[in-house]
């Protein structure tokens, strides 16, 4: 060792002192636990293409086909269901009663559809509401078959719907107008089948209304579609429909003529007042010329006479004034100012 240290003293010392330290062991991460794989889902099998459906697509046709599925009720079945519904409010019984009479609604709606509106589906819907109302109102003690009773409610609801939708503006509001609306057309056809002329007189007599009501309803029902008053008269015109209507305002010539007549009559009445007694002046001022006339009784109490006596004096004064003005203003007699 002495010779070696003498030959390479630096290298040996360096070799001993600079030897690298052993690496520190790094702890290993634990191996991940294997997760079991889920089995793959089976392939989705698409259903085979179905042939095109032959079921009707029109909603009305679908409804009519569905109605046929409900069987009609016998008299005995109907009576038992009515007893059950009226006694306990059984909803299943009510449903069977309604579904068993849906064909009746369709039959009545078709009768009205041929004479009135073309929308049969709406008429059927209104008739069904009438059927439900009939079930609520039906009284078994009357001894009337339910279908007969329901027919009146079905017709009532359908007729009300027709009247409300016949025109944008209702054609009938009074009882007489509704009666004419429902029966005028039928009565006209009936009279024509008898070989007679369905004039206003015979129609009014048979329907129990006035000729004026018949004429007015006939015009309303014969009228065409509604037109907005703000709509133009033509495609190339700025003039509207409302501009063609006659004005209800009085003309300027009429207003001036009335003002002149009032002035002339007022001037003559001022002279006529000098010929009247105190009692007649009171009747003239408080009864004939007053904006808010007093009663005959009040005038009678003022002069100590009866109400009838005041009425007689008033009538006599009217005739006296009329004769006086006709004499003083004969040129105004044609205007019937003093009638």
C-alpha positions in Angstrom: 0.0 0.0 0.0 2.9 2.4 0.6 4.1 2.1 -3.0 0.6 2.5 -4.3 -0.1 5.7 -2.3 3.2 7.1 -3.3 2.5 6.5 -7.0 -1.1 7.8 -7.2 -1.8 9.6 -4.0 -4.5 11.9 -5.4 -6.3 9.4 -7.6 -6.6 6.8 -4.9 -7.9 9.3 -2.3 -10.3 10.7 -4.8 -11.5 7.2 -5.7 -12.2 6.4 -2.1 -13.8 9.7 -1.0 -16.0 10.4 -4.1 -17.7 7.0 -4.4 -21.4 7.7 -4.9 -23.8 6.7 -2.1 -26.2 3.8 -2.7 -29.7 5.1 -4.1 -32.5 5.2 -1.6 -35.1 2.7 -2.5 -38.5 4.2 -3.7 -41.6 2.4 -2.4 -43.6 0.9 -5.1 -47.2 1.8 -5.6 -49.6 -1.0 -5.0 -50.9 -2.5 -8.2 -54.5 -1.4 -9.0 -57.2 -3.8 -8.2 -58.7 -5.1 -11.4 -62.3 -3.9 -12.0 -64.5 -6.6 -13.4 -65.9 -5.6 -16.8 -69.6 -5.4 -17.3 -70.9 -7.7 -20.0 -71.8 -5.9 -23.2 -75.5 -5.3 -23.6 -77.2 -7.4 -26.2 -77.6 -5.7 -29.6 -80.8 -3.8 -29.9 -83.2 -5.4 -32.3 -85.2 -2.9 -34.2 -88.8 -3.9 -34.8 -89.6 -4.9 -38.3 -91.3 -2.3 -40.4 -95.0 -2.5 -40.0 -97.3 -2.2 -43.0 -99.0 1.2 -43.4 -102.0 1.5 -41.0 -105.4 1.3 -42.6 -107.0 3.1 -39.6 -108.7 6.4 -40.8 -106.7 9.5 -40.0 -109.5 12.0 -40.0 -110.5 12.8 -36.4 -114.2 12.7 -37.2 -114.0 9.3 -38.8 -112.0 8.0 -35.9 -114.6 9.3 -33.4 -117.5 7.8 -35.4 -115.7 4.4 -35.5 -115.0 4.6 -31.8 -118.7 5.3 -31.1 -119.7 2.1 -32.8 -117.8 0.1 -30.2 -120.2 1.0 -27.5 -123.3 -1.1 -27.5 -126.8 0.3 -27.2 -128.5 -0.2 -23.8 -131.7 -2.2 -23.4 -134.6 -0.7 -21.6 -133.8 -2.9 -18.5 -130.1 -2.1 -18.5 -130.9 1.6 -18.8 -133.3 1.5 -15.9 -130.8 -0.3 -13.7 -128.0 2.1 -14.5 -130.2 5.1 -13.9 -131.2 3.7 -10.5 -127.6 3.1 -9.6 -126.5 6.6 -10.7 -129.3 8.5 -9.0 -129.1 6.5 -5.8 -125.3 6.4 -5.2 -123.8 8.6 -7.9 -122.0 5.6 -9.5 -119.7 7.1 -12.1 -119.3 3.8 -13.9 -123.1 3.7 -14.4 -123.0 7.3 -15.6 -120.3 6.5 -18.1 -122.2 3.6 -19.5 -125.4 5.7 -19.8 -123.4 8.4 -21.7 -121.5 6.1 -24.0 -124.7 4.1 -24.7 -126.3 7.3 -26.1 -123.4 8.7 -28.1 -125.0 7.5 -31.3 -128.1 9.5 -30.5 -126.0 12.6 -30.4 -124.4 11.9 -33.7 -127.8 11.3 -35.3 -129.3 14.6 -34.0 -126.1 16.5 -35.0 -126.3 15.2 -38.5 -129.9 16.4 -38.9 -128.9 19.9 -37.9 -125.7 19.9 -39.9 -127.6 19.4 -43.2 -129.6 22.6 -42.6 -127.1 24.8 -40.7 -123.3 24.6 -40.1 -121.0 22.3 -42.0 -118.8 21.6 -38.9 -120.3 18.3 -37.7 -117.6 17.7 -35.1 -118.4 20.9 -33.2 -122.2 20.0 -33.3 -121.4 16.6 -31.9 -119.3 18.1 -29.1 -122.1 20.5 -28.1 -124.6 17.7 -28.2 -122.4 15.6 -25.9 -122.5 18.5 -23.4 -126.3 18.5 -23.7 -126.3 14.7 -23.0 -124.3 15.2 -19.8 -126.7 17.9 -18.7 -129.7 15.7 -19.4 -128.2 13.0 -17.2 -127.9 15.5 -14.3 -131.4 16.8 -14.7 -133.2 13.5 -15.4 -136.0 12.6 -13.1 -137.0 8.9 -13.1 -140.3 9.6 -11.3 -141.7 11.3 -14.5 -141.8 8.0 -16.3 -140.1 9.3 -19.5 -137.5 7.3 -21.3 -134.1 8.7 -20.8 -133.2 8.9 -24.5 -136.4 10.9 -25.2 -135.5 13.3 -22.4 -131.9 13.6 -23.5 -132.9 14.4 -27.1 -134.4 17.8 -25.9 -131.2 18.8 -24.1 -129.0 17.7 -27.0 -131.0 19.8 -29.4 -131.0 22.8 -27.1 -127.2 22.8 -26.8 -126.8 22.3 -30.5 -129.3 25.1 -31.4 -127.6 27.5 -28.9 -124.2 26.8 -30.5 -125.6 27.4 -34.0 -127.2 30.7 -33.0 -124.0 31.9 -31.3 -121.9 31.0 -34.4 -124.3 31.6 -37.3 -123.0 35.1 -37.7 -120.2 37.2 -36.2 -123.0 39.4 -34.9 -125.8 37.5 -33.1 -129.0 37.3 -35.2 -131.4 36.6 -32.4 -131.5 37.9 -28.8 -135.2 38.0 -27.9 -137.5 35.0 -27.4 -139.4 35.9 -30.6 -136.2 36.2 -32.6 -134.9 32.8 -31.4 -138.2 31.2 -32.3 -138.0 32.6 -35.8 -134.3 31.6 -36.2 -135.1 28.0 -35.4 -138.4 27.6 -37.2 -138.5 30.2 -40.1 -136.8 28.2 -42.7 -138.7 25.0 -41.9 -142.0 26.8 -41.9 -141.2 28.4 -45.3 -140.5 25.0 -46.8 -143.6 23.5 -45.3 -145.8 26.3 -46.7 -144.2 25.8 -50.1 -144.9 22.1 -50.1 -148.6 23.0 -49.5 -148.5 25.0 -52.7 -148.8 28.4 -51.0 -146.7 31.5 -51.1 -144.7 31.9 -47.8 -145.3 35.6 -47.3 -144.7 37.5 -44.2 -148.4 37.5 -43.2 -148.9 33.7 -43.3 -145.5 33.1 -41.6 -146.3 35.5 -38.8 -149.7 33.9 -38.3 -148.3 30.4 -38.1 -145.3 31.3 -35.9 -147.3 33.6 -33.6 -145.1 36.7 -34.1 -145.4 40.0 -35.9 -144.8 40.5 -39.6 -142.1 43.0 -38.8 -140.2 40.4 -36.8 -140.5 37.9 -39.7 -139.2 40.5 -42.2 -136.3 41.5 -40.0 -135.2 37.9 -39.3 -135.5 36.9 -43.0 -133.2 39.8 -43.9 -130.7 38.8 -41.2 -130.6 35.2 -42.2 -130.4 36.0 -45.9 -127.5 38.4 -45.4 -124.0 37.4 -46.7 -120.8 37.2 -44.8 -119.8 39.9 -42.4 -117.6 42.6 -43.7 -115.5 44.9 -41.5 -116.5 48.6 -41.7 -112.8 49.4 -41.9 -112.3 47.2 -44.9 -111.7 49.0 -48.2 -114.5 49.1 -50.8 -112.3 47.6 -53.5 -108.7 46.4 -54.0 -107.6 49.6 -55.5 -109.6 52.0 -53.3 -108.7 53.8 -50.1 -112.4 54.4 -49.3 -113.7 52.2 -46.5 -117.1 50.5 -46.0 -118.0 52.9 -43.2 -117.8 55.9 -45.5 -120.8 54.5 -47.5 -123.1 54.4 -44.5 -125.6 57.3 -44.2 -124.9 59.7 -41.4 -127.3 59.9 -38.5 -126.4 63.6 -37.9 -128.9 66.2 -38.9 -128.1 68.3 -41.9 -127.2 72.0 -41.6 -130.3 73.1 -43.4 -132.5 71.1 -41.0 -130.8 72.6 -38.0 -131.1 76.2 -39.3 -134.8 75.6 -40.2 -135.6 74.3 -36.7 -133.8 77.3 -35.1 -135.8 79.7 -37.2 -139.1 78.0 -36.4 -138.3 78.1 -32.7 -137.5 81.8 -32.9 -140.8 82.5 -34.6 -142.8 80.4 -32.2 -141.1 81.9 -29.2 -141.9 85.4 -30.5 -145.6 84.6 -31.0 -145.9 82.8 -27.6 -144.5 86.0 -25.9 -147.5 87.9 -27.3 -149.9 85.1 -26.5 -148.9 85.1 -22.8 -150.7 88.4 -22.4 -154.0 86.8 -23.1 -153.7 84.1 -20.4 -154.9 84.0 -16.8 -152.7 83.4 -13.9 -153.7 79.7 -13.7 -153.1 79.2 -17.4 -149.7 80.9 -17.1 -148.7 78.5 -14.4 -149.7 75.5 -16.4 -147.8 76.9 -19.4 -144.6 77.6 -17.5 -144.6 74.7 -15.1 -146.1 72.0 -17.4 -145.8 72.8 -21.1 -142.6 74.8 -21.3 -140.6 73.4 -18.3 -137.7 71.0 -18.9 -138.8 69.1 -15.7 -142.6 69.5 -15.5 -144.3 69.4 -12.1 -147.1 66.9 -11.6 -150.8 67.6 -12.1 -151.3 67.1 -8.4 -148.9 69.8 -7.4 -150.5 72.4 -9.7 -154.0 71.4 -8.4 -152.8 71.9 -4.8 -151.5 75.3 -5.7 -154.9 76.5 -7.0 -157.1 74.3 -4.8 -158.5 72.2 -7.7 -158.4 68.5 -8.4 -155.8 66.8 -10.5 -158.4 65.9 -13.2 -159.4 69.6 -13.4 -155.8 70.6 -14.1 -155.5 68.0 -16.8 -158.6 69.4 -18.5 -157.3 72.9 -18.3 -154.0 71.8 -19.8 -155.7 70.1 -22.7 -157.8 73.1 -23.4 -154.7 75.4 -23.2 -152.9 73.1 -25.8 -155.7 73.5 -28.3 -155.9 77.3 -27.7 -152.1 77.6 -28.3 -152.2 75.4 -31.4 -155.1 77.4 -32.9 -153.4 80.7 -32.2 -150.1 79.6 -33.7 -151.8 78.2 -36.8 -153.6 81.4 -37.3 -150.4 83.5 -36.8 -148.0 81.2 -38.7 -150.1 79.4 -41.4 -147.0 78.7 -43.5 -145.7 76.3 -40.9 -148.8 74.1 -40.7 -147.4 71.6 -43.2 -144.5 70.8 -40.8 -147.0 69.4 -38.2 -145.3 71.5 -35.5 -148.5 71.8 -33.5 -149.7 68.1 -33.7 
